[in-house]
């Protein structure tokens, strides 16, 4: 994009959600120029993540409409601050301001300024939306709103990546795949030869399994209520499959029997309270670590006996796989470029932007893992 259009309003197509659970409508929207600390991006590829569907349905969440969803994407920057026009970027639903205590800590990626806020539908700079139709504001979603040919994002939520990386593949790293991968590699940290249990074999759980495969785990036990997922899971290194419905005792007892006392690590990717308890209780005492990834309903709570903690089992949580978006995502892209991380197997469908509602249908039916939406088609 030339510098002449950088300060002007752009008219482009966007998929607008006018009300909860209703099909998105492709509309012509006006995208205002970026303000201080913002960048306007041209989105080339976006993908549908379960979080988009969750907030579009707005069953357990605050409804905010009309809204432009989308947060897993790849695009090209228009050029501000440390980005040059034409840079290849991944917009991310959480950010890294590089100034706050979290950003300055090696141990955290939860930026005070830019961490996820699902209820905010406007930009931080002035509390206004950059999208409108005939003067009516259209709300943003998690600071990204990638279901639009152009979007405006805080510069701290943009990771600049290797321009040689194919955006139609690495766009899935801007949310789900990095979350699961990092939960294993950065938080659970299984040693070579160890045993790992993965609860939930959707895209995030399979990314957690991929992390266990990369780490050299000897056994990766997949736990899911849907037996159809096991064949697919083998491609991601899952060696055994447990369906809790097949057993008349808690799944943590089944796993303890299979592994001589419990797995070394477990990663929970469902958001179900029962799965969280099972994931914690199925790790071996003395050294077992369980990592929670799944997002629970807002009123949930779970209980476990304190002896589980006293017996030296560890329970950890993670947010976006403990990756700092701007500092760490470029190296995750390099893992794909050097063939260590396989992304193709996560991408099961592709649709043109005009058929974006098909991506929602696939996900609601539980078909496939990731559907890439091509913005130019």
C-alpha positions as CSV (number, residue, x, y, z in Angstrom):
1,X,0.0,0.0,0.0
2,X,1.5,3.4,-0.9
3,X,2.0,6.1,1.6
4,X,-0.6,8.2,-0.2
5,X,-3.4,6.0,0.9
6,X,-2.0,5.5,4.4
7,X,-3.9,8.5,5.9
8,X,-7.1,7.9,4.0
9,X,-10.3,5.8,4.7
10,X,-10.3,2.5,2.8
11,X,-13.4,0.9,1.5
12,X,-13.3,-2.9,1.4
13,X,-15.2,-6.0,2.0
14,X,-15.7,-7.4,5.5
15,X,-17.8,-10.3,6.9
16,X,-20.1,-8.6,9.5
17,X,-21.9,-10.4,12.2
18,X,-25.1,-8.4,12.7
19,X,-26.5,-10.6,15.5
20,X,-25.7,-13.7,17.5
21,X,-25.7,-17.0,15.7
22,X,-26.9,-15.5,12.4
23,X,-24.8,-16.0,9.2
24,X,-22.2,-13.4,8.5
25,X,-22.9,-10.9,5.8
26,X,-20.3,-9.7,3.3
27,X,-20.6,-5.9,3.4
28,X,-18.6,-2.9,2.1
29,X,-17.1,-1.2,5.2
30,X,-15.1,1.9,5.7
31,X,-11.8,1.3,7.5
32,X,-10.4,4.5,9.1
33,X,-6.7,5.2,9.0
34,X,-4.6,4.0,11.9
35,X,-4.0,6.4,14.9
36,X,-0.9,6.6,17.1
37,X,0.5,3.1,17.9
38,X,-1.7,1.4,15.4
39,X,-1.1,-0.2,12.0
40,X,-3.5,-1.0,9.2
41,X,-3.0,-4.5,7.7
42,X,-4.1,-6.1,4.5
43,X,-5.3,-9.5,5.5
44,X,-4.5,-12.2,2.9
45,X,-5.5,-15.3,4.7
46,X,-7.6,-15.9,7.9
47,X,-8.7,-19.0,9.6
48,X,-11.7,-19.8,11.8
49,X,-10.9,-20.6,15.5
50,X,-13.4,-22.0,18.0
51,X,-13.2,-18.8,20.0
52,X,-14.8,-16.9,17.0
53,X,-17.7,-19.3,17.0
54,X,-18.0,-19.1,20.8
55,X,-18.5,-15.3,20.8
56,X,-20.5,-15.3,17.6
57,X,-23.0,-17.7,19.3
58,X,-22.8,-15.5,22.4
59,X,-24.3,-18.2,24.6
60,X,-22.0,-18.0,27.6
61,X,-20.5,-14.6,26.7
62,X,-21.4,-10.9,26.5
63,X,-23.1,-10.2,23.2
64,X,-21.6,-7.3,21.3
65,X,-23.0,-6.6,17.7
66,X,-22.6,-5.7,14.9
67,X,-19.0,-7.0,15.0
68,X,-16.2,-8.2,12.7
69,X,-14.8,-11.4,14.1
70,X,-11.6,-13.2,13.2
71,X,-8.2,-13.4,14.9
72,X,-6.2,-16.1,13.3
73,X,-4.6,-14.6,10.2
74,X,-1.7,-13.5,8.1
75,X,-1.2,-10.3,6.2
76,X,0.9,-7.4,5.0
77,X,1.6,-4.2,7.0
78,X,1.0,-0.7,5.8
79,X,4.0,0.7,7.7
80,X,4.4,2.4,11.0
81,X,7.1,2.4,13.7
82,X,9.2,-0.8,13.4
83,X,7.0,-2.2,10.6
84,X,7.7,-1.3,7.0
85,X,5.1,-1.3,4.2
86,X,5.0,-4.8,2.8
87,X,6.3,-6.6,5.9
88,X,4.7,-10.0,6.5
89,X,2.9,-10.1,9.8
90,X,0.7,-12.2,12.0
91,X,-1.9,-10.1,14.0
92,X,-2.4,-11.6,17.5
93,X,-5.3,-11.4,20.0
94,X,-2.9,-10.6,22.8
95,X,0.0,-8.2,22.6
96,X,3.4,-7.2,23.9
97,X,3.9,-3.5,24.7
98,X,7.6,-4.3,25.8
99,X,7.2,-1.7,28.6
100,X,5.1,-3.2,31.4
101,X,6.3,-5.5,34.2
102,X,4.9,-8.5,32.4
103,X,6.7,-7.7,29.1
104,X,9.9,-7.1,31.0
105,X,9.7,-10.4,32.9
106,X,11.2,-13.4,31.2
107,X,8.5,-15.5,33.0
108,X,5.3,-13.8,31.6
109,X,3.6,-13.1,28.3
110,X,0.5,-11.4,29.9
111,X,1.0,-7.8,28.8
112,X,-0.8,-5.3,31.1
113,X,-1.8,-3.1,28.2
114,X,-2.6,-5.6,25.5
115,X,-3.7,-8.9,27.0
116,X,-6.9,-10.2,25.6
117,X,-10.1,-8.4,26.3
118,X,-13.1,-10.1,24.7
119,X,-15.6,-7.5,25.8
120,X,-13.8,-4.5,24.3
121,X,-15.0,-3.7,20.8
122,X,-13.0,-0.4,20.2
123,X,-9.4,0.7,19.9
124,X,-7.4,1.7,23.0
125,X,-6.2,5.0,21.6
126,X,-9.5,6.8,21.5
127,X,-12.2,4.3,22.5
128,X,-13.6,4.3,19.0
129,X,-14.0,1.7,16.3
130,X,-12.0,2.0,13.0
131,X,-14.8,0.2,11.1
132,X,-18.1,1.7,10.0
133,X,-20.9,1.3,7.5
134,X,-22.7,4.6,6.5
135,X,-21.4,6.2,9.7
136,X,-22.6,3.3,11.9
137,X,-19.7,1.9,14.0
138,X,-19.0,-1.8,13.6
139,X,-17.2,-3.3,16.7
140,X,-13.8,-4.9,16.7
141,X,-13.1,-8.4,18.2
142,X,-10.0,-9.1,20.4
143,X,-8.2,-6.2,18.8
144,X,-7.7,-8.0,15.5
145,X,-11.0,-8.4,13.4
146,X,-9.4,-10.3,10.5
147,X,-12.6,-11.2,8.7
148,X,-12.0,-8.0,6.7
149,X,-9.8,-7.3,3.7
150,X,-8.2,-4.5,5.8
151,X,-8.1,-4.1,9.6
152,X,-6.5,-1.8,12.1
153,X,-4.5,-3.3,15.0
154,X,-2.4,-2.0,17.9
155,X,1.2,-2.2,16.8
156,X,2.0,-4.2,19.9
157,X,-0.3,-7.0,18.6
158,X,1.6,-7.6,15.4
159,X,4.4,-10.1,15.0
160,X,6.7,-9.5,12.1
161,X,7.8,-12.8,10.5
162,X,10.0,-14.2,7.8
163,X,8.6,-12.9,4.4
164,X,9.5,-16.3,2.8
165,X,7.0,-18.1,5.1
166,X,3.7,-19.0,3.2
167,X,1.0,-16.9,4.9
168,X,-1.7,-19.5,4.0
169,X,0.1,-22.0,6.3
170,X,1.6,-19.9,9.1
171,X,-1.5,-17.9,9.7
172,X,-2.7,-20.7,12.0
173,X,0.2,-19.9,14.3
174,X,-1.4,-16.6,15.4
175,X,-3.7,-18.4,17.8
176,X,-4.6,-22.1,18.3
177,X,-1.6,-24.0,17.1
178,X,0.9,-21.8,19.0
179,X,-1.3,-22.1,22.1
180,X,-1.2,-25.9,22.1
181,X,2.4,-26.2,21.0
182,X,3.7,-23.7,23.6
183,X,1.6,-25.4,26.4
184,X,3.7,-28.5,25.9
185,X,7.1,-27.1,24.9
186,X,7.2,-24.0,27.1
187,X,5.1,-25.0,30.1
188,X,4.8,-28.8,30.5
189,X,8.4,-29.3,29.1
190,X,8.3,-33.1,28.8
191,X,11.7,-34.8,28.7
192,X,12.8,-37.1,25.9
193,X,11.2,-40.5,26.4
194,X,8.5,-39.3,28.8
195,X,4.8,-40.1,28.8
196,X,2.2,-37.4,28.0
197,X,-1.6,-37.4,28.1
198,X,-3.5,-34.9,26.0
199,X,-7.1,-34.1,26.9
200,X,-9.2,-33.0,23.9
201,X,-8.0,-33.7,20.4
202,X,-9.2,-30.6,18.6
203,X,-6.7,-28.3,16.8
204,X,-5.2,-27.0,20.1
205,X,-4.9,-30.5,21.7
206,X,-3.3,-31.9,18.5
207,X,-0.9,-28.9,18.5
208,X,-0.1,-29.9,22.1
209,X,0.5,-33.5,20.9
210,X,2.7,-32.1,18.1
211,X,4.8,-30.4,20.8
212,X,5.1,-33.7,22.7
213,X,6.2,-35.4,19.4
214,X,8.8,-32.7,18.8
215,X,10.0,-33.0,22.4
216,X,10.6,-36.8,21.9
217,X,7.9,-38.2,24.2
218,X,7.7,-42.0,24.0
219,X,4.0,-42.3,24.6
220,X,1.3,-39.7,23.8
221,X,-2.1,-40.7,25.1
222,X,-5.0,-38.9,23.6
223,X,-8.2,-38.5,25.6
224,X,-11.4,-37.6,23.8
225,X,-15.1,-38.4,23.9
226,X,-15.2,-38.6,20.1
227,X,-13.6,-41.9,18.9
228,X,-13.6,-40.5,15.3
229,X,-10.7,-38.3,16.2
230,X,-8.2,-41.0,16.9
231,X,-7.2,-41.8,13.3
232,X,-6.4,-38.2,12.6
233,X,-4.5,-37.9,15.9
234,X,-2.0,-40.5,14.9
235,X,-0.5,-38.1,12.4
236,X,0.3,-35.8,15.3
237,X,2.2,-38.5,17.3
238,X,-0.6,-39.8,19.5
239,X,0.2,-43.4,20.2
240,X,-2.8,-44.5,22.3
241,X,-6.4,-43.4,22.7
242,X,-8.7,-43.4,25.7
243,X,-12.4,-42.6,25.5
244,X,-13.7,-42.0,29.0
245,X,-17.1,-43.3,27.9
246,X,-15.6,-46.8,27.4
247,X,-14.7,-47.1,31.1
248,X,-16.7,-47.5,34.3
249,X,-14.1,-45.8,36.4
250,X,-12.5,-42.3,36.3
251,X,-10.2,-41.8,33.3
252,X,-7.4,-40.8,35.6
253,X,-7.4,-44.3,37.1
254,X,-7.4,-45.8,33.6
255,X,-4.3,-43.7,32.7
256,X,-2.6,-44.5,36.0
257,X,-3.0,-48.3,35.3
258,X,-1.7,-47.9,31.7
259,X,1.4,-46.0,32.8
260,X,2.4,-47.6,36.1
261,X,1.2,-44.8,38.4
262,X,0.5,-41.9,36.0
263,X,1.9,-39.9,33.1
264,X,4.9,-37.6,33.4
265,X,3.0,-34.6,31.9
266,X,-0.6,-33.9,30.9
267,X,-2.1,-31.0,28.9
268,X,-5.8,-30.2,29.1
269,X,-7.4,-28.6,26.0
270,X,-11.1,-28.9,26.5
271,X,-12.2,-26.3,29.1
272,X,-14.3,-29.0,30.8
273,X,-14.0,-29.0,34.6
274,X,-14.0,-32.8,34.7
275,X,-11.2,-33.0,32.2
276,X,-9.2,-30.5,34.3
277,X,-9.5,-32.7,37.4
278,X,-8.7,-35.8,35.5
279,X,-5.7,-34.2,33.8
280,X,-4.3,-33.1,37.2
281,X,-5.0,-36.3,39.0
282,X,-3.6,-38.6,36.2
283,X,0.0,-37.3,36.5
284,X,2.6,-39.3,38.5
285,X,3.3,-38.2,42.0
286,X,6.7,-36.9,42.8
287,X,7.3,-35.2,39.4
288,X,4.1,-35.0,37.3
289,X,3.0,-31.7,35.8
290,X,-0.5,-30.9,34.5
291,X,-1.0,-27.9,32.3
292,X,-4.5,-26.3,31.8
293,X,-5.1,-24.7,28.4
294,X,-8.9,-24.9,27.9
295,X,-11.1,-21.9,28.8
296,X,-13.8,-22.7,31.4
297,X,-17.3,-21.2,31.7
298,X,-17.2,-18.1,33.8
299,X,-18.9,-19.6,36.9
300,X,-16.9,-22.9,37.0
301,X,-14.8,-24.1,39.9
302,X,-13.2,-27.5,40.5
303,X,-11.9,-29.3,43.6
304,X,-9.2,-31.9,44.2
305,X,-7.7,-33.2,47.4
306,X,-4.8,-31.2,48.8
307,X,-2.8,-34.4,49.1
308,X,-2.5,-34.4,45.3
309,X,-0.4,-31.2,45.7
310,X,1.4,-32.4,48.8
311,X,2.4,-35.6,46.9
312,X,4.3,-33.4,44.5
313,X,2.0,-33.1,41.6
314,X,2.1,-29.7,39.9
315,X,-0.8,-27.8,38.3
316,X,0.0,-25.0,35.9
317,X,-1.9,-22.8,33.6
318,X,-0.9,-21.1,30.4
319,X,-2.1,-18.3,28.2
320,X,-1.2,-18.4,24.4
321,X,1.4,-21.2,25.2
322,X,3.5,-18.7,27.2
323,X,4.7,-17.2,23.9
324,X,5.4,-13.4,23.8
325,X,3.8,-12.6,20.5
326,X,6.3,-10.2,19.0
327,X,9.5,-11.7,20.5
328,X,8.7,-15.4,20.1
329,X,6.3,-16.0,17.1
330,X,9.1,-15.4,14.5
331,X,11.0,-18.4,15.9
332,X,7.9,-20.6,15.9
333,X,7.5,-19.7,12.2
334,X,11.2,-20.8,11.7
335,X,10.4,-24.2,13.3
336,X,7.9,-24.6,10.5
337,X,10.3,-23.4,7.9
338,X,13.0,-25.9,9.0
339,X,10.4,-28.7,8.8
340,X,10.5,-29.4,12.5
341,X,6.8,-28.3,13.0
342,X,4.3,-29.6,10.5
343,X,1.4,-27.2,9.8
344,X,-0.1,-28.7,6.7
345,X,-1.8,-31.5,8.6
346,X,-3.8,-28.9,10.7
347,X,-5.3,-27.4,7.6
348,X,-8.2,-29.6,6.4
349,X,-10.4,-27.2,4.5
350,X,-10.1,-24.0,2.4
351,X,-12.9,-21.6,1.3
352,X,-13.1,-18.3,-0.6
353,X,-14.0,-15.2,1.6
354,X,-17.4,-15.1,-0.1
355,X,-18.2,-18.5,1.4
356,X,-17.0,-17.8,4.9
357,X,-20.2,-19.2,6.5
358,X,-19.1,-22.6,5.2
359,X,-16.1,-22.5,7.6
360,X,-18.6,-22.0,10.5
361,X,-20.7,-25.0,9.2
362,X,-17.5,-27.2,9.2
363,X,-16.6,-26.2,12.7
364,X,-20.2,-26.6,14.1
365,X,-20.3,-30.1,12.6
366,X,-16.9,-31.0,14.0
367,X,-15.5,-31.6,10.5
368,X,-11.8,-31.1,10.2
369,X,-9.4,-28.9,12.1
370,X,-8.7,-25.6,10.5
371,X,-10.4,-24.0,7.5
372,X,-8.3,-21.3,5.7
373,X,-10.3,-18.4,4.3
374,X,-8.7,-16.8,1.2
375,X,-9.5,-13.1,1.3
376,X,-8.8,-12.6,-2.5
377,X,-11.2,-15.2,-3.6
